[in-house]
């Protein structure tokens, strides 16, 4: 899914040396104020898959956004889209 490979670091079992933009299919699902709630995976131009736990306690009219193009959770990303509907 990306042009960059994930490189396992020798001697650090369980740790990965992740290169910037190596997880291009992963997005941040954020609430009204831009607070990160959970991650999602891009399935298509119109669908993001995330855990039901992420949205199950939110009101139906919640103002959610999906942020793509992130290297970490503290940046704004290169693409921000408002969620039109979420289905559990």
N, C-alpha and C positions, 0 to 999 in steps of 0.2 A: 504493500500500500504506500510505500514511500521510496524515495530515491536514496535514502540513507539507511544503512544497516545498523542494527543494534549490536554492539560489541560487548561480549562478556569479558570481564576483567579477571585475569588469573589471580587465584588466591583469595578472592572475595566472594565466596559462595553466597548466592542469593542476591548479589548486587550486580547491577548492570550499568555500564557506562553508556548513557544515552546521548546520542548526538542531537543537536538542535534540529527540529522538524523531522525527526525520525518516526514520530507517531502522528502522521497527518490525518488519520481517521478518527482521532480522539478530540472531543470538544468539551468545554466546560458548560454545564447547565447552571445558570445564575438566576437569583431572585431579583426583586424590584430594585434594590439598591446596588446591584452588581455583585452581591455576595455569592461566592461559589457554593453550590449545594452538592453537586456530584458530577461525575463524568458521564459522557455518553459516547456512542460510536455512530459514525455516519453510515447509514444504510443506503440512502439514495439522496437525490436532490430535495426530497420532501420529508424524509423520515430519519429520526435520531432514536437509537435504542438506548435506554437507560434502565436502571432498576426501578421497580414499582415503589420501592421504599423511598426513593428520591422525591416522588410527587404525591404519594398516597395521602399525606396529611395536609396538603395544600388546598386552599379553596379553588374551585373551578375557575374563577376569574383572576387567578394569580397572574402577575405580569412577569413571565419567565422569558429569558433570553438564552440563546445558544451562541457561544463564542468559540470561533475556530482560529487556527493559525497561532496557537500559543506554544511557547517553550516552557512556560511556568504559569502558575496560577495568579501571579501578581502583575501580569501585563494585561493590556486591554485586548490583545488579539488583532488580527487583520480583518476579520469578518464577524459581525454581530447581527444576529437575526432574532426577531421576536417570535415566540412560540404562539401559533394560532390556536392550537388545541393539543391537549395531551390525553391519551387513552390508557387506562389501566387494564 
